[in-house]
Amino acid sequence: MVIIAKTSINIFAHKHPASKAALNSWYQIVKEVNWGNFNDVRNTFGSVDAVGNDRY
């Protein structure tokens, strides 16, 4: 997965402090994983939905 800018995550977390732990957890997971297809993503995050091509 390509995370374009962690800055955007940090800005959001600063405005919404209750989200900080969940966002940091999500960031660590997606930074380290190498999914091959949508089913791999769904195995990690069961509630994920596909939005267009290669966007989840």
SULBELGI-V606849 format. One record per pair of residues at least 4 apart in sequence whose C-alpha atoms are under 8 Angstrom apart, sorted by the first residue. I is the first residue (numbers start at 1). J is the second residue. Records with the same first field share a line. If there is no record, write none. Layout:
I = J + J
//
This chain:
1 = 30 + 31 + 33 + 34 + 35
2 = 31
3 = 31
5 = 9
6 = 10
7 = 11
8 = 12
9 = 13 + 23
10 = 14 + 20
11 = 15
12 = 16
13 = 17 + 18 + 19 + 20 + 23
14 = 20
16 = 20
19 = 23
20 = 24
21 = 25
22 = 26
23 = 27
24 = 28
25 = 29
26 = 30
27 = 31
28 = 32
29 = 33
30 = 34
35 = 40 + 41
36 = 40
37 = 41
38 = 42 + 50
39 = 43
40 = 44
41 = 45 + 46 + 48
42 = 46 + 47 + 48
48 = 56
49 = 56
50 = 54 + 55 + 56
51 = 55 + 56
52 = 56
//
